[in-house]
């Protein structure tokens, strides 16, 4: 009993000491004048010398690493389903990219270029394996020897370039779009691909119609496509696509769903995707923003002209823009 009493007393003292330490820590945080300086300048490698900016430097490379990390994990799942081995070509450069001077963005430019090159080469090899594996998984015969469908991926959708979906869809042919979900829960998202046909319908794998929409491709997007396809691929593209085909896809956890795009037939004609056009704004400015925060943009130049917070009443008087040619 004496030992137990001593144990309780020790525990009580520990609670008192812990409580006093928490109060002391709180007082230091409240009255200290340097919490922000410590937070932003924690990495000092010499006197009055601090490393900063590595959380935000080279954001495109950081985004590329993050995007390929998710792609690699999805490819690993597909690789397991078919019993193959084709992801090591991306695994190695992703591991190298975790170096403290790689994804941090603190390496020299030619070194970062080499990191990006390794990632791009690895991703292109994995893409071939994923295309073959998806053809096996979606084959009605359940064999990988001679799949009837050949898959290709659209890696340049951000500049509206996807040759597979831009081909004319005739009456006897159709476009097959397969969406894979690597998450552990059902996921719904909008699929957006460039097309040239006006009259199209979308069906799910069970044959039911899926609501779709056709959005006209604007001139700015077309010009960007021409510029960047020439820069990335070294080729001059033909006429840009006329429309974006947009529809919502729902994919089961760690599974896939297939959608079929074709010309309408008979009763399906009333389920064609409707065309939405972008009308020129009638006002000199366009106001956007949810809730209390509003931003006003110039209709002519697209530049931000005003920001306003209705709760605080704060509205900046001056904007600075920096352009680099």
C-alpha atoms as one frame of an Amber mdcrd trajectory, in Angstrom:
protein
   0.000   0.000   0.000   2.881   2.290   0.748   4.386   1.680  -2.669   1.019
   2.261  -4.289   0.643   5.515  -2.356   4.057   6.630  -3.494   3.159   5.781
  -7.064  -0.028   7.851  -6.846   1.875  10.721  -5.305   4.460  10.588  -8.059
   1.746  10.539 -10.707   0.080  13.518  -9.048   3.335  15.446  -9.011   3.860
  14.618 -12.659   0.414  15.994 -13.458   1.184  19.215 -11.583   4.539  19.627
 -13.304   2.963  18.916 -16.698   0.224  21.458 -16.023   2.762  24.114 -15.058
   4.835  23.398 -18.154   1.795  23.777 -20.388   0.978  27.125 -18.750   4.577
  28.254 -19.186   4.572  27.199 -22.835   1.330  29.073 -23.428   2.747  32.222
 -21.820   5.844  32.012 -23.992   3.730  31.687 -27.124   1.491  34.604 -26.156
   4.230  37.039 -25.157   7.014  35.996 -27.500   7.776  38.455 -30.287   9.539
  35.942 -32.557   7.217  32.985 -33.279   6.813  33.834 -36.959  10.518  34.430
 -37.500  11.300  31.064 -35.931   8.671  29.325 -38.049   9.921  30.768 -41.326
  13.668  30.646 -40.632  14.161  27.365 -38.836  16.830  25.981 -41.168  20.019
  27.937 -40.502  23.253  26.373 -41.765  25.498  29.226 -40.562  25.338  32.499
 -38.652  22.637  34.778 -40.043  22.101  32.449 -43.022  18.789  30.691 -43.556
  17.307  28.425 -46.204  13.909  29.681 -47.367  11.600  29.174 -50.330  11.982
  25.429 -50.694   8.291  24.881 -49.945   7.275  26.921 -52.997  10.223  26.890
 -55.426   9.761  25.156 -58.797   6.030  24.476 -58.278   5.641  22.817 -61.691
   8.263  20.209 -60.833   6.629  19.616 -57.445   3.292  19.135 -59.192   4.850
  16.786 -61.737   6.300  14.598 -58.985   2.983  14.560 -57.127   0.989  13.694
 -60.252   3.344  10.873 -61.256   3.339   9.522 -57.694  -0.426   9.003 -57.937
  -0.078   7.570 -61.437   2.594   5.151 -60.202   0.386   3.853 -57.375  -2.523
   3.308 -59.778  -0.199   1.501 -62.200   1.030  -0.727 -59.359  -2.544  -1.862
 -58.715  -3.151  -2.609 -62.401   0.213  -4.382 -62.550  -0.859  -6.655 -59.700
  -4.220  -7.442 -61.319  -2.600  -8.776 -64.496   0.404 -10.320 -62.763   2.921
  -8.298 -64.754   5.935  -6.145 -63.964   6.247  -2.799 -65.718   6.407  -0.059
 -63.057  10.082  -0.211 -62.033  11.000   2.259 -64.788   9.012   4.942 -62.933
   9.745   3.731 -59.414  13.464   4.520 -59.648  13.213   8.134 -60.901  10.450
   8.851 -58.366  12.757   7.629 -55.619  15.567   9.835 -56.919  13.170  12.796
 -57.026  12.706  12.535 -53.244  16.265  13.813 -52.752  16.387  16.904 -50.549
  17.612  18.982 -53.495  15.151  17.483 -56.001  11.494  17.847 -55.048  12.484
  20.754 -52.790  13.430  22.706 -55.916  16.877  23.740 -54.632  18.935  21.920
 -57.280  20.552  23.721 -60.197  18.504  24.024 -63.355  20.362  21.432 -65.430
  20.027  18.955 -62.544  16.285  19.583 -62.293  16.018  19.116 -66.054  17.643
  15.705 -65.670  15.180  14.766 -62.910  12.276  15.731 -65.191  13.739  13.786
 -68.105  14.094  10.638 -66.001  10.503  10.964 -64.789   9.163  11.497 -68.317
  11.018   8.474 -69.703   9.819   6.291 -66.827   6.222   7.456 -67.201   6.232
   6.705 -70.940   7.334   3.121 -70.262   4.683   2.629 -67.585   2.057   4.067
 -69.920   2.705   1.268 -72.415   2.300  -1.344 -69.690  -0.918   0.221 -68.402
  -2.402   0.321 -71.916  -1.689  -3.373 -72.447  -2.955  -4.313 -68.982  -6.233
  -2.423 -69.400  -6.802  -4.147 -72.732  -6.396  -7.490 -70.951  -8.673  -6.584
 -68.048 -11.474  -5.313 -70.273 -11.247  -8.150 -72.790 -14.420 -10.229 -73.011
 -12.315 -13.341 -73.623 -10.265 -12.755 -70.474  -7.003 -13.246 -72.342  -4.014
 -11.024 -73.018  -2.822 -12.843 -76.108  -4.686 -10.777 -78.699  -6.914  -8.108
 -77.102  -9.503  -6.626 -79.438  -9.137  -3.085 -78.071  -5.978  -0.990 -78.078
  -5.804   1.717 -75.432  -3.976   5.027 -75.576  -3.725   7.760 -72.962  -4.157
  11.496 -73.446  -1.251  13.070 -71.576  -1.718  16.501 -73.181  -5.366  17.147
 -72.382  -4.360  20.369 -70.638  -3.625  21.782 -74.111  -6.684  20.062 -75.692
  -4.602  17.544 -77.646  -5.754  13.928 -77.894  -5.526  12.354 -81.376  -7.523
   9.269 -80.349 -10.656  11.218 -79.451 -10.358  13.793 -82.247 -10.898  11.264
 -85.030 -14.231  11.332 -86.789 -16.660   8.777 -85.364 -18.493   6.985 -88.152
 -21.749   5.073 -87.874 -20.115   1.682 -87.406 -17.349   2.800 -85.064 -17.276
   4.219 -81.584 -14.951   5.611 -78.969 -14.289   3.587 -75.800 -13.221   5.521
 -72.683 -12.103   3.577 -69.608 -11.719   5.338 -66.257  -9.765   3.646 -63.452
 -10.191   4.525 -59.771  -7.216   3.647 -57.497  -8.994   4.891 -54.356 -10.600
   2.686 -51.742 -14.009   4.283 -52.198 -16.309   5.125 -55.096 -15.310   8.261
 -56.945 -17.259  10.475 -59.336 -15.672  13.060 -61.594 -16.164  14.745 -64.948
 -14.384  13.372 -68.007 -13.504  15.988 -70.599 -12.091  15.033 -74.019 -11.752
  16.978 -77.300 -13.947  15.812 -80.193 -14.922  17.008 -83.663 -18.367  15.420
 -83.998 -21.454  17.396 -83.082 -23.991  14.583 -82.649 -22.724  12.120 -80.029
 -24.231  10.001 -77.273 -22.502   8.438 -74.267 -23.460   5.052 -72.818 -22.201
   3.300 -69.704 -21.080  -0.330 -69.588 -24.635  -1.486 -68.774 -26.043   0.213
 -71.879 -27.766   3.117 -70.136 -27.434   6.634 -71.524 -25.223   9.139 -69.710
 -26.006  12.849 -69.845 -23.307  14.710 -71.757 -22.501  18.217 -72.894 -20.539
  19.692 -75.803 -18.585  22.877 -75.085 -17.123  24.861 -77.952 -13.329  25.205
 -77.922 -12.415  28.896 -77.739  -9.742  30.638 -79.801  -7.353  31.077 -76.874
  -7.325  27.329 -76.225  -6.771  26.624 -79.920  -3.797  28.985 -80.092  -2.244
  27.498 -76.960  -2.672  24.022 -78.388  -0.873  24.949 -81.597   1.997  26.584
 -79.713   2.626  23.879 -77.129   2.134  20.847 -79.373   4.853  22.313 -81.585
   7.062  22.851 -78.524   6.441  19.456 -76.892   6.152  17.125 -79.885   7.835
  19.105 -82.651   4.875  18.709 -85.011   2.355  21.057 -86.559  -1.181  19.964
 -85.758  -4.120  20.170 -88.105  -7.242  22.090 -87.272  -7.964  22.174 -83.528
 -10.948  20.203 -82.205 -14.311  21.918 -82.313 -15.793  20.770 -79.002 -15.112
  19.422 -75.549 -17.240  16.375 -74.741 -18.024  16.464 -71.014 -19.842  13.818
 -68.976 -19.822  12.561 -65.399 -18.217   9.199 -64.668 -18.748   7.136 -61.530
 -16.094   4.488 -60.848 -16.156   1.797 -58.119 -13.328   1.558 -55.551 -10.105
   0.106 -56.963 -11.935  -0.676 -60.177 -12.798   0.704 -63.564 -15.789   1.700
 -65.625 -16.096   1.827 -69.391 -18.061   4.377 -71.403 -18.958   4.181 -75.083
 -19.213   7.270 -77.301 -20.967   6.847 -80.646 -23.352   8.369 -83.142 -27.012
   8.295 -82.037 -29.382   5.681 -83.390 -33.163   5.791 -83.290 -34.553   6.501
 -79.830 -31.138   7.480 -78.534 -31.144  10.649 -80.593 -32.919  12.550 -77.842
 -30.012  11.874 -75.470 -27.410  13.647 -77.562 -25.078  16.010 -75.765 -26.335
  19.567 -76.007 -23.993  22.306 -77.199 -23.221  25.193 -74.864 -21.663  28.354
 -76.242 -19.635  31.017 -74.488 -21.279  34.377 -75.034 -19.190  37.533 -75.102
 -19.745  39.551 -71.912 -21.886  42.632 -72.382 -20.213  44.499 -69.518 -16.687
  45.872 -69.320 -15.970  43.782 -66.223 -16.889  40.335 -64.915 -17.364  39.718
 -61.178 -16.682  36.285 -59.710 -16.180  34.817 -56.254 -18.162  32.903 -53.627
 -19.577  34.449 -50.492 -18.137  37.706 -49.257 -14.955  37.720 -51.350 -15.463
  39.164 -54.817 -12.964  39.693 -57.630 -13.550  41.803 -60.709 -11.793  41.093
 -64.014 -11.563  43.130 -67.191 -13.584  41.611 -70.036 -11.086  42.887 -72.594
  -7.736  41.913 -71.045  -8.742  39.363 -68.415  -6.671  41.171 -65.790  -7.768
  41.492 -62.187  -9.075  45.013 -61.604 -10.593  44.874 -58.109 -10.899  42.690
 -55.024 -13.390  43.333 -52.253 -14.266  41.608 -48.979 -17.766  42.609 -47.881
 -17.184  41.410 -44.299 -14.008  43.359 -43.575 -14.629  46.108 -46.113 -11.052
  45.772 -47.363 -10.383  46.651 -50.990  -6.784  47.049 -52.296  -6.126  50.338
 -54.049  -3.069  49.293 -56.064  -2.204  46.186 -58.068   1.253  45.314 -59.282
   1.816  43.090 -62.292   5.166  41.765 -63.454   5.551  40.487 -67.002   8.570
  38.693 -68.397   9.156  38.334 -72.108
